[in-house]
């Protein structure tokens, strides 16, 4: 089956290759068949109604995206009409002469067979690529190996990013700046624009994010099966991705997601086991704790050791450096608790980059370990940034042994001290709008009961201060000359400053 090119194809040689892809074959004798075409068809006709100028006919076909026109001779016309040849040549529409002995249906079958062969070849190539990606996923490098293999499969680059958009692994030439910039933009975009990142409505979009620029095409896909992405991967190349390449990219996404979920499952299981071991240690079952930890490949530090206490968010930073686990503490707060050799306790605590309390040296005896945990928790409560705005620097690590230099309040539970202060000072704070009673009491106690010094500090006459203190005594129902009363009031006033 041979079709003779007559126009619209440079060279008109015996071996002709169309630039446009042929998606199907259509037959029509209509003066305007374009309403029934989708584009990409090889249109066949015998030209039953063709007379005169054909420029409009050809222009409509070109506008519709027809891949080429085959003209059957020997039925209505013995040769391809010259007007059609001229119009096709001028418009750049590939035009073929179909001999009388070549049935249109034979052309349709031939194209169909070629398309089937092409699809089979694409499926075979995609299947082979998926096999190579799967073998890469089984390598020790895991997700990094998949990224490296994916870059080779697409003939470009690939990168792995965490849920915050930070690059964790990238191949040579990766344009990660463009990906990070776009992810950052989406995080601050309107909800309708940022569905790739945030849950909402029907959840995450299953489609990927596509970025295109001069000579570069990038696809970004989220990873993870939950409501929020647990990471991203990006793929880039200098040419548009074919359907086969998209299939390979989707397969890589499935493998990366599976590896990510399996890794998180194993991590959570290991964390639960360490928490159970810590509970056993605190209950005095040291032998059972070591028996549980042994098969997991973990081990406990040698005595003497120190206990570190930090917020739950610090667990990830402490895990590579110490035996660390989550532990529910009093007040429904979960702490990250780490056991480390006493000699490196401060160094490990600094690596957490978070408020950390450090206990005195202890052993595994339950009374010593529980006491050290209490010490670390108290030191954490006194650490800068543990309950307010984060602060950076060495001052965020507090050793229990240094609390004595921070005053009595450093040994007290902050919430309990503030509740005590609120209850004790309530009669003064509820006394109309006379907040000067509280400040007068503070000045009086800070001046150790000296009227003149306290009055001068407040900028009032000492008789005014005496009147105020008489009112304080009446409202509180307490004797301000009693040292114990003064100590309680001072403690309450200091707690209100925290």
Secondary structure as the mmCIF struct_conf table of DSSP 4:
data_model
#
loop_
_struct_conf.conf_type_id
_struct_conf.id
_struct_conf.beg_label_comp_id
_struct_conf.beg_label_asym_id
_struct_conf.beg_label_seq_id
_struct_conf.end_label_comp_id
_struct_conf.end_label_asym_id
_struct_conf.end_label_seq_id
STRN STRN1 UNK A 4 UNK A 7
BEND BEND1 UNK A 8 UNK A 9
TURN_TY1_P TURN_TY1_P1 UNK A 10 UNK A 11
BEND BEND2 UNK A 14 UNK A 15
BEND BEND3 UNK A 19 UNK A 20
HELX_LH_PP_P HELX_LH_PP_P1 UNK A 21 UNK A 22
STRN STRN2 UNK A 24 UNK A 27
BEND BEND4 UNK A 31 UNK A 31
HELX_RH_3T_P HELX_RH_3T_P1 UNK A 34 UNK A 36
BEND BEND5 UNK A 39 UNK A 40
STRN STRN3 UNK A 41 UNK A 45
TURN_TY1_P TURN_TY1_P2 UNK A 48 UNK A 49
BEND BEND6 UNK A 52 UNK A 52
HELX_RH_AL_P HELX_RH_AL_P1 UNK A 55 UNK A 64
TURN_TY1_P TURN_TY1_P3 UNK A 65 UNK A 65
STRN STRN4 UNK A 68 UNK A 72
BEND BEND7 UNK A 74 UNK A 76
BEND BEND8 UNK A 78 UNK A 79
HELX_RH_AL_P HELX_RH_AL_P2 UNK A 82 UNK A 91
TURN_TY1_P TURN_TY1_P4 UNK A 92 UNK A 92
STRN STRN5 UNK A 95 UNK A 98
TURN_TY1_P TURN_TY1_P5 UNK A 100 UNK A 101
BEND BEND9 UNK A 102 UNK A 102
HELX_RH_AL_P HELX_RH_AL_P3 UNK A 104 UNK A 137
TURN_TY1_P TURN_TY1_P6 UNK A 138 UNK A 138
BEND BEND10 UNK A 139 UNK A 139
TURN_TY1_P TURN_TY1_P7 UNK A 140 UNK A 142
HELX_RH_AL_P HELX_RH_AL_P4 UNK A 143 UNK A 154
TURN_TY1_P TURN_TY1_P8 UNK A 155 UNK A 155
BEND BEND11 UNK A 156 UNK A 156
STRN STRN6 UNK A 157 UNK A 162
TURN_TY1_P TURN_TY1_P9 UNK A 163 UNK A 164
BEND BEND12 UNK A 165 UNK A 165
STRN STRN7 UNK A 167 UNK A 170
TURN_TY1_P TURN_TY1_P10 UNK A 172 UNK A 173
HELX_RH_AL_P HELX_RH_AL_P5 UNK A 176 UNK A 187
TURN_TY1_P TURN_TY1_P11 UNK A 188 UNK A 188
BEND BEND13 UNK A 189 UNK A 189
HELX_RH_3T_P HELX_RH_3T_P2 UNK A 191 UNK A 193
TURN_TY1_P TURN_TY1_P12 UNK A 195 UNK A 197
BEND BEND14 UNK A 198 UNK A 198
TURN_TY1_P TURN_TY1_P13 UNK A 201 UNK A 202
BEND BEND15 UNK A 204 UNK A 204
BEND BEND16 UNK A 206 UNK A 207
HELX_LH_PP_P HELX_LH_PP_P2 UNK A 208 UNK A 208
STRN STRN8 UNK A 209 UNK A 213
TURN_TY1_P TURN_TY1_P14 UNK A 214 UNK A 215
STRN STRN9 UNK A 216 UNK A 223
BEND BEND17 UNK A 225 UNK A 228
BEND BEND18 UNK A 230 UNK A 230
STRN STRN10 UNK A 231 UNK A 237
BEND BEND19 UNK A 238 UNK A 239
HELX_LH_PP_P HELX_LH_PP_P3 UNK A 240 UNK A 242
HELX_RH_AL_P HELX_RH_AL_P6 UNK A 243 UNK A 282
TURN_TY1_P TURN_TY1_P15 UNK A 283 UNK A 284
HELX_RH_AL_P HELX_RH_AL_P7 UNK A 286 UNK A 294
TURN_TY1_P TURN_TY1_P16 UNK A 295 UNK A 297
HELX_LH_PP_P HELX_LH_PP_P4 UNK A 300 UNK A 302
BEND BEND20 UNK A 303 UNK A 304
STRN STRN11 UNK A 305 UNK A 311
HELX_RH_3T_P HELX_RH_3T_P3 UNK A 312 UNK A 314
HELX_RH_AL_P HELX_RH_AL_P8 UNK A 315 UNK A 319
TURN_TY1_P TURN_TY1_P17 UNK A 320 UNK A 321
BEND BEND21 UNK A 322 UNK A 322
STRN STRN12 UNK A 323 UNK A 328
HELX_RH_3T_P HELX_RH_3T_P4 UNK A 330 UNK A 332
STRN STRN13 UNK A 334 UNK A 341
HELX_RH_3T_P HELX_RH_3T_P5 UNK A 342 UNK A 344
HELX_RH_AL_P HELX_RH_AL_P9 UNK A 345 UNK A 351
TURN_TY1_P TURN_TY1_P18 UNK A 352 UNK A 352
BEND BEND22 UNK A 354 UNK A 354
STRN STRN14 UNK A 356 UNK A 358
HELX_LH_PP_P HELX_LH_PP_P5 UNK A 359 UNK A 361
STRN STRN15 UNK A 362 UNK A 362
BEND BEND23 UNK A 364 UNK A 365
HELX_RH_AL_P HELX_RH_AL_P10 UNK A 366 UNK A 382
BEND BEND24 UNK A 383 UNK A 383
TURN_TY1_P TURN_TY1_P19 UNK A 384 UNK A 385
BEND BEND25 UNK A 386 UNK A 389
BEND BEND26 UNK A 393 UNK A 393
HELX_RH_3T_P HELX_RH_3T_P6 UNK A 394 UNK A 396
STRN STRN16 UNK A 397 UNK A 399
HELX_RH_3T_P HELX_RH_3T_P7 UNK A 400 UNK A 406
HELX_RH_3T_P HELX_RH_3T_P8 UNK A 408 UNK A 411
BEND BEND27 UNK A 412 UNK A 412
HELX_RH_AL_P HELX_RH_AL_P11 UNK A 414 UNK A 429
TURN_TY1_P TURN_TY1_P20 UNK A 430 UNK A 430
BEND BEND28 UNK A 431 UNK A 431
TURN_TY1_P TURN_TY1_P21 UNK A 432 UNK A 433
TURN_TY1_P TURN_TY1_P22 UNK A 435 UNK A 435
HELX_RH_AL_P HELX_RH_AL_P12 UNK A 436 UNK A 446
TURN_TY1_P TURN_TY1_P23 UNK A 447 UNK A 449
HELX_RH_AL_P HELX_RH_AL_P13 UNK A 451 UNK A 458
TURN_TY1_P TURN_TY1_P24 UNK A 459 UNK A 459
BEND BEND29 UNK A 460 UNK A 460
HELX_RH_AL_P HELX_RH_AL_P14 UNK A 462 UNK A 476
TURN_TY1_P TURN_TY1_P25 UNK A 477 UNK A 477
TURN_TY1_P TURN_TY1_P26 UNK A 480 UNK A 481
HELX_RH_AL_P HELX_RH_AL_P15 UNK A 483 UNK A 495
TURN_TY1_P TURN_TY1_P27 UNK A 496 UNK A 497
#
